Amino acid sequence: MILTESSSVFFARANVLVRRFSYYSMQVKLQLFNMYCFFYDTALWENFGFCLYKMSKALFGFSKYSSVTAMLLQLGMPSFLALTLYCIMPK
């Protein structure tokens, strides 16, 4: 129940970001996405991975049916698994 409520709050905040930054350049969106994801670190990746897939597709203008892997390759971003492993590795 709590995770469901949290994910709906996450989706609401993600929709605000998508609306506010939809007209910005791809470079600005990439920087925003990287800062947003790394700010929340491991908790974001472990609890909201599915939400991140949907948010990133909406933010970068990809179809909801497009492949996440293809999107990440096209944007030059590491996979979500690689980012998750990076976040949980001891620093």
Secondary structure, DSSP 4 states (H G I P E B T S, - for coil): -HHHHHHHHHHHHHHHHHHHTTTS-HHHHHHHHHHHHHHHHHHHHHHHHHHHHHHHHHHHT--TTS-HHHHHHHHTPPPHHHHHHHHHS--
